[in-house]
């Protein structure tokens, strides 16, 4: 039975990938790209941008609505090297069924990471008619009844869009590695088309485009995190919010929120690259990747302040003058690519018992010895251990929120360095006692002496901590 009021959705038709969807993965980025592409063909002065919304994870992965009614529904598949329609039969049946049931839906789009081999209309009809799913059985039965018993297939097929064409303003086939660039191209296009409406100079610089990109991801992430926590928040983002992010904020207003967004995006991007470099896939490495996803879920739900504290904690050699006001150089230094990929990610994936509490995250204990995973990636030299050790010591003693590391951590896991900082332990202890006089609340009564700064290479740490 067709539903006239497309704003009213039956529960069985709702769609959710929230438990496995981080705010920075492919589906969210495709939604952002699609909205920006639509905005870029609209006149933002004459159109009421509040009438248009993108709805996240309800009727479909995302949907576009106008005045509360569905205009288009979008399902996203990130399969790599799956070119046959047979890999997408369930998605196609869902899109056709919902397009038929909710007849105010004007179009139904399948977004993929690779081009699907072309098939005829009759072949599509044959494949989905023969499709027998293992899940959503009753839902798919209803869709088949609408499409075939009530002869609505032809009408629904006219709404279906697969692969790219010249009928829409957006691409439906974008490789996972290209989606970030496609979004940034749309941001740049927006600035070109609306230059007179942008107050700040240099809006189209790469730094500012990266800034806008991170803020757009954060807006999607905000909704996804709320849904993951089962909070009763709206699933919809008005197009006007996208316009506000594009026009009212800029990189020259760097805030903890902005830096946190930047760093989370860098972390996720590095993880995708790490998986590609090491040929990790969800099919072959499900167990290892599940460890990462659980860790990522915890990290991305942290407040901006707590997330930045963790970044500073795992980069103890990076001096940040003001933790409440980080510079662009600060945020770049806090996410060393090689240290993140080959120390942090390796330890996360190879060890399953990582703590998931703010105080002890990335701290691993074995036989009373506490190891901190760091992103330190300096090449070894004659005096590198002492040089880096001194930087860490000076950094920790100037920041009360990091002071505990010298008392709690026995060894710092890093990429290349091994050995112990040879600074005089009594000089170190004296310096810390002076700091405690200034900040008595940081005193560690149960531990009377700070530990020396000792480095252990990641290869050895993996063996020790297994």
C-alpha positions in Angstrom: 0.0 0.0 0.0 1.4 3.4 -1.0 1.7 6.1 1.7 0.6 9.6 0.7 2.2 11.5 3.5 5.9 10.7 3.0 6.7 12.4 6.3 5.1 9.6 8.2 7.4 6.5 8.2 6.5 3.0 9.4 9.0 1.6 11.9 9.9 -1.4 9.8 11.0 0.8 6.9 13.5 2.7 9.0 17.2 2.2 8.3 20.1 2.4 10.7 23.9 1.7 10.5 24.5 3.8 13.5 26.3 1.2 15.7 29.1 0.8 13.1 29.0 4.3 11.6 31.7 6.7 12.8 31.1 10.4 12.0 34.1 10.4 9.6 33.3 7.4 7.4 32.1 7.1 3.9 28.4 7.4 4.4 28.6 10.7 6.3 30.9 12.1 3.8 28.7 11.2 0.9 25.8 12.9 2.6 27.9 16.1 3.1 29.1 16.0 -0.5 25.5 15.5 -1.9 24.1 18.4 0.2 26.9 20.7 -0.9 26.4 19.8 -4.5 22.7 20.6 -4.2 23.4 23.9 -2.5 25.8 24.9 -5.2 23.1 24.8 -7.9 20.6 26.8 -5.7 20.3 30.6 -5.2 21.0 30.8 -1.5 19.5 34.4 -1.4 16.2 33.6 -3.0 15.6 30.1 -1.6 14.5 29.6 2.0 17.3 27.2 3.0 15.4 26.2 6.2 12.8 24.4 4.0 15.5 21.9 3.0 17.0 19.3 5.4 19.1 16.3 5.3 17.9 13.5 7.5 20.4 11.0 8.9 19.7 7.3 9.3 16.0 7.1 9.3 14.1 6.1 6.1 17.5 5.6 4.5 21.2 6.2 5.1 20.3 9.8 4.4 17.4 11.5 2.8 16.7 15.0 1.4 13.4 16.6 2.6 11.6 19.8 1.7 9.0 21.2 4.0 9.0 17.9 5.9 8.4 15.8 2.8 10.9 13.3 1.3 12.3 14.5 -2.0 15.0 11.8 -2.4 16.3 8.8 -0.5 19.9 7.7 -0.6 21.6 4.4 0.3 25.4 4.2 0.5 27.6 1.1 -0.1 31.3 1.3 0.3 32.2 -2.1 -1.2 35.5 -2.1 -3.0 35.8 -4.0 -6.3 32.3 -5.3 -6.3 31.0 -4.4 -9.8 28.1 -6.8 -10.2 24.5 -5.7 -9.4 24.1 -9.0 -7.5 26.2 -7.5 -4.7 23.6 -4.7 -4.3 20.3 -6.6 -4.8 19.1 -5.9 -1.2 19.9 -2.1 -1.5 18.2 -1.9 -4.9 15.1 -3.7 -3.6 14.9 -1.4 -0.6 15.2 1.7 -2.7 12.6 0.5 -5.2 10.2 -0.6 -2.5 10.5 2.6 -0.5 10.2 4.7 -3.6 7.0 2.9 -4.4 5.5 2.9 -0.9 6.3 6.5 -0.2 5.0 8.0 -3.4 6.1 11.6 -2.7 9.7 10.4 -2.9 10.8 11.7 -6.3 14.1 9.8 -6.6 16.1 7.0 -5.0 19.8 6.9 -5.3 22.4 4.2 -4.8 25.8 5.7 -4.0 28.8 3.3 -4.5 32.6 3.4 -4.2 32.9 1.7 -7.7 31.0 1.7 -10.9 28.4 -1.1 -11.2 28.3 -3.1 -14.4 25.3 -1.9 -16.5 22.3 -4.1 -16.7 18.9 -3.8 -18.4 15.7 -3.0 -16.7 14.5 -6.5 -17.2 17.7 -7.9 -15.6 17.2 -5.7 -12.5 13.6 -6.9 -12.3 14.6 -10.5 -12.6 17.4 -10.3 -10.0 15.4 -8.6 -7.2 12.3 -10.8 -7.9 14.5 -13.9 -7.3 16.3 -12.3 -4.3 15.6 -14.1 -1.0 17.1 -12.2 1.9 18.3 -13.6 5.2 17.1 -10.5 7.1 14.3 -7.9 6.8 12.2 -10.8 5.4 8.7 -9.3 6.1 9.8 -5.8 4.9 11.1 -7.2 1.6 8.0 -9.3 1.1 5.9 -6.1 1.3 8.2 -4.4 -1.2 7.9 -7.3 -3.6 4.2 -7.3 -3.3 4.0 -3.6 -4.1 6.4 -3.9 -7.1 5.2 -7.1 -8.7 1.7 -8.1 -7.4 0.5 -4.5 -7.6 2.5 -3.8 -10.8 4.4 -0.7 -9.4 7.8 -1.8 -10.6 7.9 0.4 -13.8 6.9 3.5 -11.8 9.4 2.8 -9.1 12.2 2.1 -11.6 11.8 5.5 -13.1 12.9 7.0 -9.7 16.0 4.7 -9.3 19.4 6.1 -10.1 22.6 4.0 -10.1 26.0 5.1 -11.3 26.6 8.6 -12.7 24.7 10.5 -15.3 24.0 14.1 -16.3 20.6 14.2 -14.7 21.7 15.2 -11.2 24.1 17.7 -9.8 26.1 15.1 -7.8 28.1 12.0 -8.5 26.9 8.7 -7.2 30.2 6.8 -7.8 33.1 8.1 -5.7 36.1 6.1 -4.5 36.6 6.1 -0.7 40.0 7.7 -1.2 38.5 10.5 -3.3 35.5 11.5 -1.3 37.4 14.1 0.9 38.7 15.9 -2.2 35.2 15.9 -3.8 33.8 17.6 -0.7 36.6 20.1 -0.6 36.0 20.9 -4.3 32.4 21.6 -3.5 33.4 23.9 -0.6 35.8 25.8 -3.0 33.0 26.0 -5.6 30.7 27.5 -3.0 33.2 30.2 -2.2 33.7 31.0 -5.9 30.0 31.3 -6.5 29.3 33.3 -3.4 32.4 35.4 -3.0 30.4 38.6 -2.4 28.6 37.0 0.5 31.8 35.9 2.4 33.0 38.4 4.9 36.5 37.0 5.5 39.4 37.4 3.0 41.2 34.2 1.9 38.1 32.1 2.5 39.1 29.7 -0.3 42.6 29.0 1.0 43.4 25.3 1.7 43.7 26.0 5.4 40.2 27.5 5.6 38.7 24.8 3.3 40.2 22.1 5.6 38.6 24.0 8.5 35.2 24.1 6.9 35.5 20.4 6.0 36.2 19.4 9.6 33.3 21.5 10.9 30.9 19.8 8.4 32.1 16.4 9.5 31.6 17.4 13.2 28.0 18.4 12.5 27.1 15.0 11.1 29.1 13.4 13.9 27.1 15.3 16.5 23.9 13.6 15.3 25.4 10.2 14.9 26.8 10.2 18.4 23.4 11.3 19.8 21.7 8.5 17.9 24.3 6.0 19.1 23.6 7.1 22.7 19.9 6.8 22.0 19.3 10.4 22.8 16.0 11.9 21.6 17.6 14.4 19.3 16.6 15.5 15.8 18.0 13.5 12.9 17.7 16.4 10.5 20.1 19.2 9.6 18.7 22.2 7.8 20.6 23.4 4.7 20.8 26.7 6.5 23.2 25.1 9.0 25.5 24.1 6.2 25.4 27.7 4.9 26.2 29.0 8.4 29.2 26.7 8.7 30.4 27.8 5.2 30.0 31.6 5.7 30.1 32.5 9.4 33.2 30.7 10.7 36.8 30.5 9.4 40.2 29.1 10.2 41.4 32.3 11.7 39.0 31.7 14.6 40.8 28.6 15.8 39.1 27.1 18.9 39.5 23.8 20.8 36.4 22.5 18.9 38.1 23.3 15.6 41.4 21.7 16.6 39.6 18.6 17.9 37.7 18.3 14.6 40.9 18.7 12.6 42.7 16.0 14.7 39.8 13.5 14.7 39.7 13.8 10.9 43.4 13.3 10.6 43.3 10.3 12.9 40.5 8.6 10.8 42.2 9.5 7.5 45.5 7.9 8.7 43.6 4.8 9.8 42.1 4.4 6.3 45.5 4.8 4.8 47.0 2.4 7.3 44.4 -0.3 6.3 45.2 0.3 2.6 49.0 0.1 3.1 48.6 -3.1 5.1 45.8 -4.6 3.0 43.4 -4.9 5.9 39.8 -5.5 5.0 36.6 -6.0 7.0 36.2 -9.4 5.5 39.7 -10.8 6.3 40.5 -8.8 9.4 37.2 -8.4 11.2 38.6 -9.2 14.7 41.4 -6.7 14.6 39.2 -3.9 13.1 36.5 -4.5 15.7 39.2 -3.6 18.3 39.8 -0.3 16.4 36.1 0.5 16.0 35.4 0.1 19.7 38.4 2.3 20.6 37.4 4.9 18.0 33.8 4.9 19.2 35.0 5.8 22.7 37.5 8.4 21.5 35.1 10.3 19.1 32.5 10.6 21.9 34.9 12.5 24.2 34.5 16.2 24.7 36.9 18.4 22.8 38.9 19.2 25.9 39.3 15.5 26.8 40.2 14.5 23.3 42.9 17.2 23.1 44.2 16.0 26.4 44.6 12.5 25.0 46.4 13.9 21.9 48.8 15.8 24.2 49.3 12.7 26.4 50.3 10.4 23.5 52.6 13.2 22.1 54.4 14.2 25.3 57.4 15.5 23.4 55.2 18.2 21.7 55.1 21.4 23.7 51.8 23.3 23.6 52.1 26.7 25.2 48.4 27.2 25.9 46.3 24.1 26.0 43.1 26.2 25.8 44.2 28.0 22.6 46.2 25.8 20.2 47.8 27.2 17.1 47.7 25.6 13.7 51.3 24.4 14.2 50.3 22.9 17.5 47.6 20.7 16.0 49.8 19.6 13.1 52.6 18.5 15.6 50.2 16.6 17.8 49.4 14.0 15.1 52.7 12.7 13.8 51.7 10.5 10.8 54.3 7.7 11.2 53.9 7.6 15.0 50.1 7.3 14.7 50.2 4.7 12.0 53.0 2.4 13.1 53.0 2.8 16.9 49.5 3.8 17.9 47.5 1.8 15.3 49.8 -1.2 15.5 49.4 -1.5 19.3 45.6 -1.0 19.1 45.2 -3.7 16.5 47.6 -6.2 18.0 46.4 -6.0 21.6 42.8 -6.5 22.5 42.9 -5.4 26.2 43.1 -1.6 25.8 41.5 0.3 28.6 38.5 2.5 27.7 38.5 5.1 30.4 39.9 8.6 30.0 42.6 8.3 32.6 44.2 5.0 31.4 43.4 5.0 27.7 46.6 4.0 25.7 48.2 2.9 29.0 49.0 -0.8 29.1 50.1 -2.6 32.3 52.1 -5.9 32.6 53.5 -7.2 35.9 53.1 -3.8 37.5 55.0 -2.0 34.7 52.9 0.7 32.9 53.5 1.4 29.2 52.2 4.5 27.5 51.6 4.3 23.7 53.0 7.5 22.1 53.4 8.9 18.6 57.0 9.7 19.1 58.7 8.8 15.8 62.2 10.4 16.0 65.0 8.6 14.3 67.7 7.4 16.8 70.9 9.4 17.1 73.7 9.6 19.6 71.8 11.9 21.9 68.2 11.6 20.7 67.0 9.7 23.9 68.3 12.5 26.1 67.1 15.3 23.8 63.5 13.9 23.6 63.5 12.9 27.2 64.4 16.5 28.2 61.6 17.9 25.9 59.1 15.5 27.6 60.3 16.5 31.1 60.1 20.2 30.4 56.7 19.8 28.8 55.2 17.7 31.6 56.4 20.0 34.4 54.7 23.0 32.8 51.3 21.4 32.5 49.5 20.2 35.6 47.1 18.0 33.6 50.1 16.0 32.3 52.2 15.9 35.5 50.9 12.5 36.5 52.6 10.8 33.5 56.0 11.0 35.2 54.7 9.3 38.3 52.4 6.7 36.5 54.4 5.7 33.4 57.4 3.4 33.5 58.0 3.1 29.7 57.0 5.1 26.6 56.3 3.0 23.6 57.6 4.7 20.4 58.8 3.9 16.9 62.6 3.9 17.1 64.0 4.9 20.5 65.2 2.7 23.3 67.0 3.6 26.5 66.6 5.8 29.5 66.7 9.6 29.8 69.9 10.2 31.8 68.8 13.4 33.5 69.5 13.3 37.3 66.5 11.8 39.0 67.0 14.0 42.1 67.0 17.1 39.9 63.8 15.9 38.3 62.3 15.1 41.7 63.3 18.5 43.0 61.7 20.3 40.0 58.5 18.4 40.5 58.4 19.1 44.2 58.6 22.8 43.3 55.7 22.4 40.9 53.7 20.6 43.7 54.2 23.6 46.0 52.6 25.7 43.3 49.9 23.2 42.6 49.4 21.0 45.7 46.3 19.3 44.3 48.5 17.4 41.9 50.6 15.7 44.6 50.7 11.9 44.3 50.7 10.7 47.9 50.9 7.0 47.0 54.1 7.4 45.0 57.0 9.2 46.6 59.3 9.5 43.6 58.9 10.2 39.9 60.0 7.6 37.4 62.7 8.1 35.0 61.7 8.5 31.4 62.4 5.2 29.6 61.7 4.4 26.0 60.8 1.1 24.5 60.4 0.3 20.7 57.0 -0.8 19.5 58.4 -4.1 18.2 59.6 -5.0 21.7 56.4 -3.7 23.4 54.2 -5.9 21.2 56.1 -9.0 22.4 56.2 -7.9 26.0 52.5 -7.0 26.3 50.9 -9.8 24.3 
